[in-house]
């Protein structure tokens, strides 16, 4: 399904788990309003979103897509929800989970929380912060941690688009390790650690979760990102306006 120049390949949760005829790992991009705007101004990010498996993560884009495309046959699939969904799936199917990213405390607490709740094989690693492009040392340290654990399900929480770049850059290596699913999860590790509380369900459904998070964690970067998110509206009928990136 095409919306705002992006190809959304996963429209329902029941489409996530099947692996038939899929080049592993199955890379899931949970695309909210910010993702849509970024993809329409960043050619590489657009290529990644369209190459792999994008979902609708965001009530506002979802509602507008249903109106524009004249269908209700689309489901909201967010990174925060997938964190718990995949842990349940891992428990049921004796699979392992690895959390890459977040700060060191959040990563450790998230791993402990998941282990306590789901009793699954899980580990994690929090590398030192770097801007993209990542150094060779950064990448190899992360990949070594993944290689040692050999997870079935990998969450990468570097924030977009860095996490998507990392996954795309090392896709073949993740395949060689045996990763079956990889998800760019943004702040999901903080949610799993209990560091950030999700908005009440009625706020999530109203499309104001970004506003809620800004009010809970006000800063200039989050405010700017919130404003930029709504720029996606102009790409409903307009072509992408790719900017020159370094």
C-alpha positions as CSV (number, residue, x, y, z in Angstrom):
1,X,0.0,0.0,0.0
2,X,1.4,3.4,-1.0
3,X,0.9,6.5,1.1
4,X,2.9,9.7,1.1
5,X,5.3,8.2,-1.5
6,X,6.1,5.3,0.9
7,X,5.4,1.6,0.5
8,X,3.7,0.2,3.6
9,X,4.1,-3.6,3.4
10,X,2.8,-4.6,6.9
11,X,-0.8,-3.5,7.4
12,X,-1.8,-6.0,10.2
13,X,0.0,-7.6,13.1
14,X,-0.8,-11.1,11.7
15,X,1.4,-10.3,8.7
16,X,4.5,-9.7,10.9
17,X,5.4,-13.2,12.0
18,X,5.3,-15.3,8.8
19,X,8.8,-15.7,7.3
20,X,7.9,-17.5,4.1
21,X,9.5,-16.1,1.0
22,X,11.3,-13.4,3.1
23,X,15.0,-12.6,2.9
24,X,16.1,-12.9,6.5
25,X,16.2,-11.1,8.8
26,X,12.7,-9.6,8.4
27,X,13.5,-5.9,9.0
28,X,10.5,-4.0,10.4
29,X,10.4,-0.2,10.2
30,X,7.7,1.3,12.5
31,X,7.0,4.5,10.6
32,X,5.3,7.4,12.4
33,X,4.7,10.9,11.1
34,X,8.3,11.9,11.7
35,X,9.5,8.9,9.6
36,X,7.2,9.8,6.7
37,X,8.4,13.4,6.7
38,X,12.1,12.3,7.0
39,X,11.7,9.8,4.2
40,X,10.3,12.4,1.9
41,X,13.4,14.6,2.4
42,X,16.1,11.9,2.8
43,X,16.5,9.7,-0.2
44,X,18.5,7.0,1.6
45,X,15.9,6.8,4.4
46,X,13.1,6.5,1.9
47,X,14.9,3.7,0.1
48,X,15.3,1.8,3.4
49,X,11.6,2.3,4.3
50,X,10.5,1.1,0.9
51,X,13.0,-1.8,0.7
52,X,12.0,-3.5,3.9
53,X,8.7,-3.8,5.9
54,X,7.2,-0.5,7.0
55,X,4.2,-0.3,9.3
56,X,1.9,2.5,10.4
57,X,3.1,3.7,13.8
58,X,1.1,6.8,14.6
59,X,-2.6,7.5,15.0
60,X,-2.6,10.6,12.9
61,X,-1.0,9.1,9.7
62,X,-3.1,6.0,10.2
63,X,-6.4,8.0,10.3
64,X,-5.4,10.2,7.4
65,X,-4.3,7.2,5.3
66,X,-7.7,5.5,6.0
67,X,-9.5,8.6,4.7
68,X,-7.2,9.2,1.7
69,X,-7.0,5.6,0.6
70,X,-10.7,5.0,1.4
71,X,-10.0,1.9,3.5
72,X,-10.2,0.8,7.2
73,X,-8.1,-2.2,6.4
74,X,-5.0,-0.8,8.2
75,X,-3.8,-1.5,11.7
76,X,-1.5,0.6,13.9
77,X,1.7,-1.3,14.6
78,X,4.1,0.6,16.9
79,X,7.6,-0.2,18.1
80,X,6.4,0.0,21.7
81,X,3.7,-2.6,21.2
82,X,6.1,-4.9,19.2
83,X,8.5,-5.0,22.2
84,X,6.0,-6.9,24.2
85,X,4.4,-8.8,21.3
86,X,7.8,-10.3,20.3
87,X,8.7,-11.2,23.8
88,X,5.4,-13.2,24.0
89,X,6.2,-14.7,20.7
90,X,9.7,-15.6,21.8
91,X,8.4,-17.3,24.9
92,X,5.9,-19.4,22.9
93,X,8.4,-20.4,20.3
94,X,11.6,-20.8,22.5
95,X,13.3,-17.9,20.8
96,X,15.9,-15.4,22.1
97,X,15.8,-11.6,22.2
98,X,18.6,-9.0,22.2
99,X,18.2,-5.3,23.0
100,X,20.8,-3.1,21.4
101,X,20.9,0.5,22.4
102,X,19.3,2.8,25.0
103,X,21.5,4.1,27.9
104,X,23.3,1.5,29.9
105,X,20.9,1.6,32.9
106,X,17.8,1.4,30.7
107,X,19.2,-1.5,28.7
108,X,20.1,-3.5,31.9
109,X,16.7,-2.8,33.6
110,X,14.8,-3.6,30.4
111,X,16.6,-6.9,30.1
112,X,15.9,-7.7,33.7
113,X,12.2,-6.7,33.4
114,X,11.6,-8.9,30.3
115,X,13.5,-11.8,31.8
116,X,11.4,-11.6,35.0
117,X,8.1,-11.3,33.2
118,X,8.5,-13.7,30.2
119,X,11.3,-16.1,31.4
120,X,12.9,-16.0,28.0
121,X,16.6,-16.0,26.9
122,X,17.4,-12.3,26.6
123,X,20.5,-10.1,26.7
124,X,21.4,-6.6,25.7
125,X,24.2,-4.2,25.0
126,X,24.4,-0.4,25.2
127,X,27.3,1.1,23.2
128,X,28.8,4.5,23.9
129,X,26.9,7.3,22.0
130,X,28.1,8.1,18.5
131,X,26.8,10.2,15.7
132,X,26.3,8.6,12.3
133,X,28.3,7.5,10.3
134,X,29.4,5.2,13.1
135,X,33.1,4.4,13.6
136,X,34.4,0.9,12.7
137,X,35.1,0.3,16.4
138,X,31.5,1.1,17.3
139,X,30.0,-1.2,14.7
140,X,32.3,-4.1,15.5
141,X,31.7,-3.8,19.2
142,X,27.9,-4.0,18.6
143,X,28.2,-6.8,16.1
144,X,30.5,-8.8,18.3
145,X,27.9,-8.6,21.1
146,X,25.2,-9.8,18.7
147,X,27.5,-12.6,17.3
148,X,28.2,-13.9,20.8
149,X,24.5,-14.1,21.8
150,X,23.1,-15.1,18.4
151,X,19.5,-13.8,18.9
152,X,16.5,-14.7,16.9
153,X,14.9,-11.3,17.5
154,X,16.9,-8.1,17.6
155,X,15.8,-4.6,18.7
156,X,18.0,-1.7,17.8
157,X,17.3,1.5,19.7
158,X,19.6,4.1,18.4
159,X,16.9,6.5,17.3
160,X,15.9,7.1,13.7
161,X,17.4,7.2,11.2
162,X,20.6,6.0,12.8
163,X,19.1,2.6,13.8
164,X,17.8,2.0,10.3
165,X,21.2,2.9,8.8
166,X,23.0,0.5,11.1
167,X,20.6,-2.3,10.3
168,X,20.8,-1.7,6.6
169,X,24.6,-1.4,6.7
170,X,25.0,-4.7,8.5
171,X,22.0,-6.6,7.1
172,X,24.1,-9.5,5.6
173,X,26.0,-9.9,8.9
174,X,22.8,-10.1,10.9
175,X,21.6,-12.8,8.4
176,X,24.8,-14.7,8.9
177,X,24.4,-14.6,12.6
178,X,20.9,-16.1,12.3
179,X,18.7,-13.1,13.3
180,X,15.2,-13.8,12.1
181,X,13.6,-10.4,13.0
182,X,15.1,-7.0,13.4
183,X,13.2,-3.9,14.6
184,X,14.3,-0.3,14.7
185,X,12.7,0.5,18.1
186,X,13.6,4.1,19.0
187,X,12.7,4.6,22.6
188,X,11.1,1.2,23.2
189,X,14.0,0.1,25.5
190,X,13.2,3.0,27.8
191,X,9.5,1.9,27.8
192,X,10.6,-1.7,28.6
193,X,12.8,-0.4,31.4
194,X,9.9,1.7,32.9
195,X,12.0,4.9,32.4
196,X,9.3,6.4,30.2
197,X,5.6,5.7,30.7
198,X,3.4,5.3,27.7
199,X,0.6,7.7,27.2
200,X,-2.9,6.5,28.3
201,X,-4.6,4.5,25.6
202,X,-7.1,7.3,24.7
203,X,-4.2,9.7,24.1
204,X,-2.5,7.1,21.9
205,X,-5.7,6.6,19.8
206,X,-6.2,10.4,19.5
207,X,-2.8,10.8,17.9
208,X,-1.4,13.0,20.7
209,X,1.2,10.6,22.0
210,X,4.0,12.9,20.7
211,X,2.5,15.9,22.6
212,X,2.2,13.7,25.7
213,X,5.8,12.7,25.6
214,X,6.9,16.3,25.0
215,X,5.0,17.4,28.1
216,X,6.5,14.6,30.1
217,X,10.0,15.2,28.8
218,X,10.2,18.8,27.5
219,X,13.3,19.8,25.5
220,X,14.1,21.8,22.4
221,X,14.9,18.7,20.3
222,X,11.6,16.9,21.1
223,X,9.6,20.1,20.4
224,X,11.3,20.6,17.1
225,X,10.7,17.0,16.1
226,X,7.1,17.3,17.1
227,X,6.6,20.3,14.9
228,X,8.4,18.7,12.0
229,X,6.3,15.6,12.3
230,X,3.2,17.3,10.9
231,X,5.0,18.4,7.7
232,X,4.3,14.9,6.4
233,X,0.8,16.2,5.4
234,X,2.2,18.0,2.4
235,X,3.5,14.7,1.0
236,X,0.0,13.1,0.7
237,X,-0.2,14.5,-2.8
238,X,3.2,16.0,-3.4
239,X,6.3,14.2,-4.6
240,X,9.4,13.9,-2.3
241,X,11.7,16.9,-1.9
242,X,15.0,15.2,-1.2
243,X,17.6,17.4,0.4
244,X,21.4,17.1,-0.1
245,X,22.8,15.1,2.8
246,X,26.4,14.7,4.0
